[in-house]
Amino acid sequence: MKKAENVLVICTDKKMISSYQRVLKEMNIDIDIEYVGNRFGANIQASLNYIDSFREKGKEIIVTRGFLAQEIRKNLDFKVIEIAISSFDVLNALYKYAEKGVTMAAIECEAFLETIIPVARLLNINVVPYEVKRFQDFYTYFEEATDAGFNIICGGAMGNYDDYFANPNIEYASIDSSERSIRISLLNALEIYQLVYDEKRKRELIETLVNVSDVGTIASDSEGNVIAANQKAAEIFKFDRHRAIGKKIQNLSAVLDKPLLQSILDKPSGVFDIMGSKVLIDRVPMGVDDDYLGFVLKMKRTDEILSDDSRVRSILAKKGLQARYTISDIKGRSKSIERLKNWVERYARTDSTVLITGESGTGKELFAQAVHNASLRKSKPFLAINCSAFSSNLLESELFGYVEGAFTGARKEGKIGVFELAHTGTIFLDEIGDMEPSVQAKILRVIQEKEIMRVGDDKIISVDVRVIAATNKKLFEEVLKGNFREDLYYRLNVLNINIPPIRERKEDIDDLIDTALDSINTRMNLNITDIDRCVVAKMKEYDWHGNVRELNSFIEKMAAIVRSGKIKMDSVEGLFREMDMQVETYRAFCGEDENKNFEIHGMTLKSAEKILIERALKESGYNKTKAAKKLGIDRATLNRKLNS
């Protein structure tokens, strides 16, 4: 059974309750019925007050009839469905008086009289209408009709109100609504109920959508009257949102002067100073076809706009681009490592750029992440990019992003660069020594001006990014060779961390082994418990030119062979034989170079250059492009030097 929760039937005639109930049952509808009767006698205001209390119970639609329907509609804020009386209802009540020569007084409201009078006269009944406009009229007109000698009084439920109307000398003809009339009225009530319900849902939905928006919104009609306003706008303009509807927008806020409001209304867009806050306000006209219907003011504080921008970029950057390592992940007990850990803590307290140097495999990104995670930016994005992995054009688009159509092959929607994604966080530029001069100039501008421009765009975008750079090259030597900008070098080398290779801190190998085993056991689902001391001692004999990366790779090989328990020499001695052969090869290959390094001393610059060029060509298989890159010069310069 469908429940119409906001509908209430008010009955003034007790005998009609059963009629209401039967009709509702047939219609399979559940509507509350309230019997008022003569509970409040002639005190119509008391009746109205009682009926009005049902609004607190969620009732919005009242179904009743006659004079009471008229009074509720006039005095209370309900939608009223009046149960009308049909000509058939009147005929059913009066036909027995037809052609009897009786005189009848019809005492009722106008709506009832309009139906009663024509039917009574059709039945040849002498009827005199008494229109009831206030409740007291029932009593007054009853006395007048009695004094005038009427035989019959007809009306609605008046005869049931109290004993005052019980006169044995006058017959009362009660005109009741038929079940058909009740059904039609209830169907109308349900139709309105559905409309009210749908309208209420739409209103609540719109109000919810407007209020969940973090943009302040005020809508005005063409006359300048407020028709909608959300809480955000009320907070900015300082007004009561619930009392704003219907007010002139110029009178909306008591704390804003009218010239300021008029200035806001005159401009399509602008930034305004409202009680110490900068607020961006847009005025958007509303209309259908050519009809102007009013406008909407959209407003937001500028500091919130900047915060939103940062939040969006942070969300985009959190797609796996967060720093994982902290200072506790830097393993080692050597004095050099302990000193560097201390420096990381100190460097993290500033926003200065950091230059991390060290051989390949020493853990430069580990240190970069540790600096970030110890800083105030730790909850913000950390993005790393390997500068040697891209050509200069591609690197520029990766760093700064690009707009639609910036170059052939560009995404249709454009792309956000890592500097934008790292906004408020840290960007780690690895292998910066391999960056082309054209890109170096743009990196310098970002560090100095805190601004970028996407490739193919003409708009400046502000960024707040800490830069940490790393290289395995001797960067100052690259500056002297002209391969790296001197001004950028000094911008990067504000704070520096030079990570020593493993061969200079072999006392850290024990800690590095423990860390590697924990990781390998988890990742490879192994159960290596320990490494025999003689194995560790043998490992410490090597220089590990690949540093931590090479050491970890060797430990993983041993673990893969043993799989569980303790790693002993007899299980991995084959790996050490391979390692010894590798060392011999390395010494044989590099020994000649070491002698030549010795011979360079005391030579002229031209002679030294010749030896260095010959060595580079040999090491690169006489590939001039690779040799030039190894020497830090371009191919044209190499050719010129070879021909000189």
C-alpha positions in Angstrom: 0.0 0.0 0.0 1.4 3.4 -1.0 1.9 5.8 1.8 1.3 9.5 1.0 3.2 10.8 4.0 2.7 14.6 3.5 -1.1 14.3 3.0 -3.7 14.7 5.8 -7.5 14.2 5.5 -9.4 16.3 8.1 -12.9 15.1 8.7 -15.6 17.3 10.4 -18.4 14.7 10.1 -17.8 11.5 12.0 -20.0 9.4 9.8 -17.9 10.2 6.8 -14.7 8.6 8.3 -15.8 5.1 7.1 -16.4 6.5 3.6 -12.9 7.9 3.5 -11.5 4.6 4.8 -13.3 2.5 2.2 -12.2 4.7 -0.7 -8.6 4.7 0.5 -8.6 0.9 0.8 -10.0 0.5 -2.7 -7.3 2.9 -4.0 -4.6 1.0 -2.1 -3.4 4.3 -0.5 -2.5 5.0 3.1 -3.4 8.6 4.1 -3.7 9.7 7.7 -7.2 10.8 8.7 -7.8 13.3 11.5 -11.3 13.9 13.0 -11.8 17.4 14.3 -15.6 17.5 14.8 -16.7 19.9 17.4 -13.5 19.5 19.5 -13.0 23.3 19.6 -16.6 24.4 19.2 -17.0 27.9 17.8 -13.3 28.7 18.3 -12.1 28.4 14.7 -8.7 29.8 15.6 -8.1 27.0 18.0 -9.0 24.6 15.2 -6.6 26.3 12.8 -3.8 26.2 15.4 -4.4 22.5 15.9 -4.3 21.8 12.2 -1.2 23.9 11.7 0.7 21.7 14.2 0.6 18.9 11.6 3.2 20.9 9.5 5.8 19.8 12.1 4.8 16.2 11.3 5.6 16.7 7.6 2.1 17.4 6.3 1.9 19.7 3.4 -1.4 18.9 1.7 -4.8 19.0 3.5 -7.9 17.3 2.2 -11.1 18.6 3.7 -14.3 20.3 2.6 -16.6 23.2 2.9 -16.0 26.2 5.2 -13.0 24.5 6.9 -11.2 24.1 3.5 -11.9 27.8 2.9 -10.4 28.9 6.2 -7.3 26.7 6.0 -6.6 28.0 2.5 -7.0 31.6 3.7 -5.0 31.4 7.0 -2.5 28.5 6.8 0.5 27.6 4.6 -0.9 24.3 3.2 -2.0 23.1 -0.2 -5.7 22.5 0.2 -7.7 20.0 -1.8 -11.4 20.6 -1.2 -13.7 17.6 -1.3 -16.5 19.1 -3.4 -20.2 18.3 -3.4 -21.6 17.3 -6.7 -25.1 18.0 -7.9 -25.8 14.3 -7.4 -24.8 14.7 -3.7 -27.2 17.6 -3.3 -30.0 15.8 -5.2 -29.5 12.8 -2.9 -30.0 15.0 0.2 -32.9 17.2 -1.0 -35.0 15.0 -3.4 -37.4 14.0 -0.6 -38.4 17.7 -0.2 -39.2 18.2 -3.8 -42.7 19.6 -4.6 -43.5 19.6 -0.8 -43.9 23.4 -0.6 -41.2 23.6 2.1 -39.0 26.7 2.8 -35.4 26.0 3.2 -32.4 28.0 4.4 -29.0 27.0 2.9 -26.3 28.0 5.4 -22.8 27.3 4.0 -19.7 28.7 2.3 -19.9 30.1 -1.2 -18.5 27.0 -2.9 -21.3 24.8 -1.4 -24.1 27.3 -2.1 -23.2 27.5 -5.8 -24.1 23.8 -6.0 -27.0 23.7 -3.6 -29.1 26.6 -4.9 -29.5 25.4 -8.5 -30.5 21.9 -7.5 -33.0 23.1 -4.8 -34.7 25.4 -7.2 -34.8 22.6 -9.8 -36.7 20.5 -7.2 -39.1 23.4 -6.7 -37.9 24.0 -3.2 -38.1 27.6 -1.9 -34.5 28.1 -0.8 -32.8 31.2 0.7 -28.9 31.3 0.7 -26.9 32.4 3.8 -23.3 32.7 2.8 -20.9 31.9 5.7 -17.7 34.0 5.7 -16.6 33.4 9.3 -17.4 30.6 11.7 -19.6 32.8 13.9 -22.0 33.2 10.9 -23.2 29.6 11.4 -24.7 30.6 14.8 -26.0 34.0 13.6 -27.7 32.7 10.5 -29.2 29.7 12.3 -30.9 32.1 14.7 -32.1 34.2 11.8 -33.4 31.2 9.9 -35.2 30.0 13.0 -36.8 33.4 13.6 -37.8 33.6 9.9 -39.8 30.3 10.3 -37.9 28.1 7.9 -38.8 24.4 8.0 -35.5 23.0 6.9 -31.8 24.1 7.1 -29.3 22.4 4.8 -25.6 22.5 4.8 -22.5 20.5 5.4 -21.5 19.0 8.8 -22.9 22.0 10.8 -25.5 19.8 12.5 -22.8 17.8 14.1 -20.9 20.6 15.7 -22.8 20.8 19.0 -26.1 20.8 20.7 -26.7 24.5 19.8 -28.0 23.4 16.3 -30.2 20.6 17.7 -33.7 22.3 17.3 -36.6 19.8 17.2 -38.7 22.3 15.3 -36.3 22.5 12.4 -35.0 19.7 10.3 -31.4 19.7 9.3 -30.5 18.3 5.8 -26.9 17.2 5.8 -25.3 17.2 2.4 -22.6 14.6 2.4 -20.0 14.0 -0.2 -20.4 10.7 -2.0 -17.6 8.2 -2.2 -17.3 9.1 -5.9 -16.6 12.8 -4.9 -14.2 11.6 -2.2 -12.3 9.4 -4.7 -12.0 12.3 -7.3 -10.7 14.6 -4.6 -8.2 12.1 -3.3 -7.0 11.5 -6.8 -6.4 15.2 -7.2 -4.7 15.2 -3.8 -2.4 12.4 -4.9 -1.6 14.2 -8.2 -0.6 17.3 -6.3 1.2 15.2 -3.8 3.4 13.7 -6.6 4.0 17.2 -8.0 4.9 18.6 -4.6 7.1 15.6 -3.9 8.9 15.9 -7.3 9.3 19.6 -6.9 10.6 19.1 -3.4 13.2 16.6 -4.6 14.3 18.8 -7.4 14.5 21.8 -5.1 16.5 19.8 -2.5 18.7 18.3 -5.2 19.5 21.8 -6.7 20.1 23.2 -3.2 22.4 20.3 -2.4 24.3 20.8 -5.7 24.6 24.5 -5.1 25.7 24.1 -1.5 28.3 21.4 -2.0 30.0 23.6 -4.5 33.0 25.4 -3.1 32.1 28.3 -5.4 29.9 31.0 -3.9 26.7 31.4 -6.0 24.0 34.1 -5.9 21.2 34.0 -8.6 19.1 37.1 -9.3 16.0 37.6 -11.5 15.8 40.4 -14.1 14.5 42.8 -11.5 17.5 42.3 -9.2 15.7 40.1 -6.7 17.7 37.2 -5.2 16.2 33.8 -6.2 18.9 31.5 -4.9 22.1 31.8 -2.8 24.4 29.2 -1.3 26.2 29.0 2.0 29.6 29.8 0.4 28.3 33.1 -1.0 26.7 33.9 2.4 30.1 33.4 4.1 31.9 35.7 1.6 29.2 38.5 1.6 28.2 38.0 5.2 24.4 37.5 5.0 21.7 35.1 6.2 21.1 32.7 3.2 17.6 31.7 4.4 16.5 35.3 4.5 18.1 36.4 1.3 15.4 35.1 -1.1 13.3 38.0 -2.5 15.7 40.7 -1.4 17.2 43.2 -3.8 20.8 42.1 -4.3 22.0 45.7 -3.6 20.5 45.3 -0.1 21.7 41.8 0.5 24.8 42.5 2.7 24.9 44.9 5.6 28.7 44.9 5.7 29.3 45.7 2.0 28.8 49.3 0.9 26.5 49.8 -2.1 29.2 51.3 -4.4 31.2 48.1 -4.1 28.2 45.9 -4.8 27.3 48.1 -7.8 30.9 47.8 -9.1 30.6 44.0 -8.8 27.3 44.1 -10.7 28.7 46.3 -13.4 31.7 44.1 -14.3 31.5 40.7 -16.0 34.6 39.6 -14.1 37.0 41.0 -11.6 39.0 40.6 -8.3 37.5 42.6 -5.5 38.7 43.3 -1.9 35.9 42.1 0.4 36.7 42.6 4.1 40.4 42.0 3.6 40.1 39.0 1.3 40.7 39.0 -2.5 37.7 37.5 -4.2 37.4 36.6 -7.9 33.8 37.3 -9.0 32.2 36.5 -12.3 28.8 37.7 -13.4 27.1 35.3 -15.8 23.8 36.4 -17.6 20.9 34.0 -17.7 18.4 33.9 -20.6 16.3 31.8 -22.9 16.5 32.8 -26.6 16.5 36.6 -26.5 14.7 36.9 -23.1 17.0 38.2 -20.3 16.0 36.3 -17.1 18.7 37.6 -14.7 22.2 36.7 -13.8 24.4 34.5 -11.5 27.3 35.7 -9.5 30.1 33.1 -9.0 32.7 34.0 -6.4 35.8 32.4 -4.8 38.6 33.7 -2.7 41.9 33.8 -4.6 43.8 32.0 -1.9 41.4 29.1 -2.3 41.9 29.1 -6.0 45.6 28.8 -5.6 45.1 26.1 -3.0 42.8 24.2 -5.4 45.4 24.5 -8.1 48.1 23.0 -5.8 45.7 20.3 -4.7 44.9 19.2 -8.3 48.5 19.1 -9.2 49.3 17.1 -6.1 46.5 14.6 -6.8 47.8 14.2 -10.3 51.3 13.7 -9.0 50.3 11.0 -6.5 50.0 8.3 -9.2 52.9 6.4 -7.8 55.2 9.4 -7.7 55.9 9.6 -4.0 59.2 9.4 -2.3 59.6 6.0 -0.5 63.0 6.3 1.2 63.9 8.1 4.4 67.1 8.7 6.2 66.7 5.4 8.0 67.0 3.7 4.6 70.5 5.0 4.2 72.6 2.1 5.5 76.1 2.2 6.8 78.2 3.0 9.9 81.2 4.6 8.3 82.1 8.1 9.3 81.4 9.4 5.8 77.9 8.0 5.7 77.1 9.2 9.2 78.3 12.6 8.2 76.1 12.6 5.1 73.0 11.5 7.1 73.6 14.5 9.3 73.9 16.7 6.3 70.6 15.3 4.9 68.8 16.3 8.1 70.2 19.8 7.9 69.6 20.3 4.2 66.0 19.1 4.6 65.3 22.2 6.8 65.9 24.5 3.8 64.4 24.9 0.4 67.8 25.4 -1.3 68.8 23.4 -4.3 71.0 20.3 -3.6 73.6 18.8 -6.0 74.3 15.1 -5.3 77.4 13.6 -6.9 78.9 10.2 -6.8 79.7 7.2 -9.0 77.0 5.2 -10.7 75.2 2.9 -8.2 76.0 4.8 -5.0 72.4 5.6 -4.3 71.9 9.2 -5.4 68.1 9.0 -5.7 68.0 7.3 -2.2 69.6 10.4 -0.8 67.3 12.7 -2.8 64.2 11.0 -1.5 65.6 11.1 2.1 66.1 14.9 1.8 62.5 15.3 0.6 61.0 13.0 3.2 62.8 14.8 6.0 61.6 18.2 4.7 58.4 20.2 5.2 57.4 19.1 1.7 57.3 15.4 2.6 53.5 15.2 2.1 53.8 16.8 -1.3 54.8 15.2 -4.7 58.3 13.9 -5.4 59.0 13.4 -9.1 62.2 12.0 -10.6 63.3 12.2 -14.2 66.5 10.9 -15.8 67.8 13.6 -18.0 70.0 11.3 -20.1 67.0 9.1 -21.1 65.5 11.8 -23.5 66.6 13.9 -26.4 66.7 17.6 -25.7 63.3 18.2 -27.4 61.6 15.3 -25.6 63.2 16.2 -22.3 61.9 19.8 -22.6 58.3 18.5 -23.2 58.6 16.0 -20.2 59.9 18.8 -17.9 57.6 21.6 -18.9 54.7 19.9 -20.7 53.1 21.1 -23.9 49.8 22.3 -25.4 47.7 20.8 -28.1 49.4 20.9 -31.5 52.8 21.9 -30.0 54.6 19.4 -32.3 54.0 16.4 -34.5 53.0 13.5 -32.4 51.8 15.6 -29.4 48.8 14.4 -27.6 45.6 16.1 -28.7 44.8 17.3 -25.2 48.4 18.4 -24.4 50.4 17.2 -21.4 51.3 18.5 -17.9 55.0 18.5 -17.3 56.8 17.2 -14.3 57.5 20.7 -12.9 53.8 21.4 -12.8 53.1 18.0 -11.3 55.7 18.5 -8.6 54.2 21.9 -7.6 54.8 22.4 -3.8 57.0 19.3 -3.8 60.4 18.2 -5.0 61.8 17.4 -8.5 64.8 15.2 -8.8 66.8 15.7 -12.0 69.1 12.7 -12.3 72.1 12.6 -14.7 71.8 16.4 -15.1 75.3 16.5 -16.5 74.0 14.9 -19.7 71.4 17.7 -20.2 71.7 19.8 -23.4 72.6 23.5 -23.1 69.2 24.6 -24.5 67.4 22.8 -21.7 69.9 24.0 -19.1 68.9 27.6 -19.8 65.3 26.8 -19.1 66.1 24.9 -15.9 68.0 28.0 -14.8 65.0 30.2 -15.4 62.7 27.9 -13.4 65.1 28.0 -10.4 65.5 31.7 -10.6 62.0 32.9 -11.5 59.8 30.0 -10.2 58.0 30.1 -13.6 57.6 27.7 -16.5 56.0 27.9 -20.0 54.6 24.8 -21.7 56.0 24.0 -25.1 54.0 25.7 -27.8 52.2 28.0 -25.2 52.6 31.7 -24.4 51.2 31.6 -20.8 53.5 31.7 -17.8 52.7 29.2 -15.0 54.0 29.8 -11.5 55.5 26.7 -9.7 56.9 26.2 -6.2 59.3 23.3 -6.6 62.5 22.4 -4.8 65.2 21.1 -7.2 67.6 18.3 -6.3 70.0 17.3 -9.0 72.4 14.5 -9.4 75.3 13.4 -11.7 78.1 10.9 -11.8 80.2 13.3 -13.8 82.6 15.9 -12.4 80.3 18.7 -13.1 82.8 21.5 -12.6 85.1 19.9 -15.1 82.1 20.0 -17.5 81.8 23.7 -16.8 85.5 24.2 -17.7 85.0 22.2 -20.9 82.1 24.4 -21.8 79.6 21.5 -21.7 77.6 22.8 -18.7 76.5 26.3 -17.9 78.5 27.9 -15.2 75.5 30.0 -13.9 73.4 26.9 -13.6 76.2 25.0 -11.9 76.3 27.6 -9.1 72.5 27.6 -8.9 72.5 23.9 -8.4 75.5 23.6 -6.2 74.1 25.5 -3.2 74.1 22.5 -1.0 76.1 19.4 -2.0 76.3 15.7 -1.1 79.2 13.7 -2.5 78.5 10.0 -1.9 81.7 8.0 -1.6 82.0 4.7 -3.5 82.0 1.4 -1.6 85.7 0.9 -2.0 86.2 3.9 0.3 83.8 2.6 3.0 84.0 -1.1 3.1 82.9 -1.1 6.7 79.4 -0.4 5.4 79.2 -3.7 3.5 77.8 -5.6 6.4 74.8 -3.3 6.8 74.3 -3.3 3.0 74.3 -7.1 2.9 71.6 -7.3 5.7 69.4 -4.8 3.9 69.8 -6.5 0.6 68.9 -10.0 2.1 65.7 -8.7 3.7 64.6 -7.2 0.4 65.6 -10.3 -1.6 63.9 -12.7 0.7 60.6 -10.8 0.5 60.7 -10.1 -3.2 61.8 -13.6 -4.3 60.0 -15.6 -1.5 63.3 -17.0 -0.3 64.6 -17.9 3.2 68.2 -16.9 3.4 69.1 -16.6 7.1 72.8 -15.4 6.9 76.0 -15.2 4.9 79.1 -17.1 6.2 81.8 -14.8 7.5 84.4 -16.1 5.0 82.0 -15.2 2.2 81.6 -11.6 3.6 85.4 -11.3 4.0 85.9 -12.3 0.4 83.3 -9.8 -0.7 85.2 -7.0 1.1 88.3 -7.8 -1.1 86.6 -6.3 -4.2 86.3 -2.6 -5.1 82.7 -3.0 -6.4 83.0 -0.4 -9.2 79.3 -0.6 -9.7 78.9 0.2 -6.0 75.6 -0.7 -4.2 73.9 -1.7 -7.4 76.7 -4.2 -8.3 76.9 -5.5 -4.7 73.1 -6.1 -4.5 73.2 -7.9 -7.8 75.9 -10.2 -6.6 74.0 -10.9 -3.3 70.9 -11.7 -5.4 72.8 -14.2 -7.5 74.1 -16.0 -4.3 70.6 -16.1 -2.8 69.1 -17.5 -6.0 71.6 -20.4 -5.9 71.2 -21.2 -2.2 67.5 -20.2 -1.7 67.4 -21.0 2.0 69.6 -21.3 5.0 73.1 -19.9 5.2 75.1 -18.8 2.2 78.4 -20.7 2.4 81.5 -20.5 0.3 81.3 -24.0 -1.2 77.9 -23.1 -2.6 78.9 -19.8 -4.3 82.7 -20.2 -5.0 81.8 -20.4 -8.8 80.4 -16.8 -8.6 83.6 -15.6 -6.9 85.7 -17.2 -9.7 83.7 -15.3 -12.2 84.2 -12.2 -10.1 87.9 -12.7 -10.0 88.0 -13.0 -13.8 86.0 -9.8 -14.2 88.5 -8.0 -11.9 91.4 -9.3 -13.9 89.8 -8.1 -17.1 89.1 -4.7 -15.6 92.7 -4.3 -14.4 94.1 -5.4 -17.7 91.8 -3.0 -19.6 92.4 0.0 -17.2 96.0 -0.6 -16.4 97.2 0.9 -19.7 95.0 3.9 -19.1 96.5 4.4 -15.6 100.0 4.5 -17.2 98.9 7.0 -19.7 97.4 9.1 -17.0 100.8 9.2 -15.4 102.5 10.1 -18.7 100.1 13.1 -19.2 101.8 15.0 -16.4 104.2 17.6 -17.9 102.8 17.3 -21.4 101.5 20.2 -23.5 97.7 20.6 -23.7 97.7 19.5 -27.3 99.6 16.3 -26.5 97.4 15.5 -23.6 94.3 16.0 -25.7 95.6 13.6 -28.3 96.1 10.8 -25.8 92.6 11.4 -24.3 91.1 11.3 -27.8 92.9 8.1 -28.7 91.8 6.5 -25.4 88.1 7.6 -26.0 88.1 6.2 -29.5 89.5 2.9 -28.4 87.0 2.5 -25.6 84.1 3.4 -27.8 85.1 1.0 -30.6 86.2 3.9 -32.8 82.7 5.2 -32.9 83.2 9.0 -33.2 79.8 9.9 -31.9 80.3 7.8 -28.7 83.8 9.0 -28.3 82.7 12.6 -28.6 80.1 12.0 -25.9 82.6 10.4 -23.6 84.9 13.4 -24.0 82.1 15.8 -23.4 82.3 17.5 -26.8 80.3 17.3 -30.0 81.3 15.3 -33.1 82.2 18.4 -35.1 84.7 19.5 -32.4 86.2 16.0 -32.3 86.7 16.0 -36.1 88.3 19.4 -35.9 90.7 18.2 -33.2 91.6 15.0 -35.2 92.4 17.1 -38.3 94.4 19.7 -36.5 
